[in-house]
């Protein structure tokens, strides 16, 4: 009932991500995007954020908004916003 879109450097270029977002809207799912670009990889590198959001839905930053602690809260809020 909730679609979580993990957004990194090139997520906005994926036709499949765009398709899933539109299909989720059609199903009435709650949607939220989470910027994961600042999560460090094994070499301690990060990527640039492509800036992708879904208008009308919440957007969060995994690192600065403590996604590890708050993801469940964000998902619940998206479900509630969708009436689920």
N, C-alpha and C positions, 0 to 999 in steps of 0.2 A: 504493500500500500504506500510505500515511500521509496523514491528513487534518490540515491545519493550519487552525485557526479563528482568524481575526484578529478580536479583540474590541475594540470601541470603546464609544461611549456608549449605543447602542441595539441592539447585537447580540442581546441577550437577548430582544428583542421580535420577532425575525424567525422566522416559522414555517418558512421555508426553511432557515435555519441549523439549527434544531432537527431538521428532517427529515434534513438531510445528516449530522448527528451520529449520529442513530439508524441511518441506512443504513450509515454507516461502521462502527459497532459490529457490525451484522449481518454485514458483510463480513469482520470480523476485522481491520480496519485499525488501525494505530497512530494515536493521536489526540493532538494537543497544542493548547493555546490560547496565543495570544500577545496580550498587552495592548498595543494600539497607540495608546491614548488620549493618551499624552504626546508623540507625534510632532507637532511644530509644523507648521501649514499655512503657506501663503504669507504670511498676515498675522501669523505667529508666534503663533497661538492654538492651544490644546490643548482637548481635551474631557474630560469626566468618564468614568471607567471604570465600566461597568455592573456589574462584579463577576462576570461570567459565567465559570464554569469548568466542566469536565466531570469529575465525581467519578471518581476512580480513574486519572486521566490527568494528565500534567504541564502546568503553567501557567507561562508566562514573561512577563517584561516587556521589550519591545523596547528601551526606552531605558536602563533601569538595568542590564539584563543583556546589553547590547551585542549586540542581535539581528543587526546587520549581520555581525558576526564569527561568531556562534554558531548561527545558524539551521540550518546544515548539521549541526552536532553534535546539536542538538535533534531534528531529523528522524531522524537515524540512531539515536538513543536510543529514539525512539518506535517505529521499525521493529523494533529489537531486542526491545523490550518486548512487541511483538505477535508475536514469533517469525518475523519476515520477513527 
